[in-house]
């Protein structure tokens, strides 16, 4: 059990560093939806969707390559130096070129050039801290990692509140004061991105000693091997970004212009209720990736991976059912503006889609361990194709509900394909009977609760209790062993 105890500890520590910032990010949703009209929030969501794509490109798989080669190579300093120098120069090149062509990017995307400039700076600053954050993880400094991550979100949140709420209140109280002369009206989106820039800049400053003490040497042969390993991961990341974010962009392009941005706004707001599953999946991934690589040589590794996956499904199934049962209570906290609630019908699909993605993350360990990351790229590309095709087919008639269907179809397909191929190349003895049982029962109970007895908490809580008893009945021996330890 020591192996699983260590995994749980890693997941809890890095999960805290992820969950706390994401918990604060709930407040962003409330702040933006309270203060911005649906169409304006839709514009912000589209810009953030584009940012996800460029985040992936600027990282080009180097983070995962860093973890893989740091555990694999004897000269760990060379891995660190090569990764940081590579990211630094590629980011500086992007910054210069993107700023030169920002007007062209604005014309192509339909986004104001001023917002494009802000976005470029945020992307560059965030890219420069990719390897410093990874270094904290491999050196097991979770408290520093957590402090900086939480600090970034706190600064962003505080500045957003100051720019969007506090300063306008001061101006209203004193309309002829100094703030009136410097504050720009109708510039809420600009202030959102200005807060992001300052937060990213402070994060870079906190991690800048890693660059100050860098010897700026690059091992060319190592760099080529890291790039060969990482590029398929970048392709997979781009495909993932399509699955995760491209629906917002397509909604803005395929729907009539008079409703497109508002539809993106309500969809993006209710989509955020899936964040509970995203928190669980992300926290788990941060802990599991180093765990998988560090135990790859153990003879019992397949059995360990199978056990870990089963318990991921157990906890994830409980989260799925819990969030769906109480979704209408969560919306009151996260989305106070009732005009956004019209998209609540997509919430169960988005939560389940994120759960499928989490299961896929577990199943995909095999191609990383046997250095066949290109297979992961193929699977993600297939998921992206499904996303694009279904969005193009469904958005014109079903709007954002079609996008939600496309998301769950893409992640479900990726999960099934990864299991099939993994069973061929790197067999892992998954307990399919129990995994399928927990997953199916949680989906059934979720559908009954949301579509049959929505906001009837007697039924919803009753289903949760039945599901918990089902878990206890099947896992009581293992649970008792854990409790005794």
Secondary structure as UniProt FT lines:
FT   HELIX           2..35
FT   HELIX           38..59
FT   TURN            60..61
FT   HELIX           62..72
FT   HELIX           76..100
FT   HELIX           102..109
FT   HELIX           113..128
FT   HELIX           130..138
FT   TURN            139..140
FT   HELIX           142..161
FT   HELIX           162..166
FT   HELIX           167..173
FT   TURN            175..176
FT   HELIX           178..182
FT   TURN            185..186
FT   HELIX           188..207
FT   HELIX           209..212
FT   HELIX           220..254
FT   HELIX           257..271
FT   HELIX           272..274
FT   HELIX           275..294
FT   TURN            295..297
FT   TURN            299..300
FT   HELIX           301..325
FT   HELIX           327..334
FT   HELIX           338..346
FT   HELIX           347..363
FT   HELIX           365..369
FT   TURN            370..371
FT   HELIX           373..398
FT   HELIX           400..425
FT   HELIX           432..447
FT   HELIX           448..452
FT   TURN            454..455
FT   HELIX           457..484
//
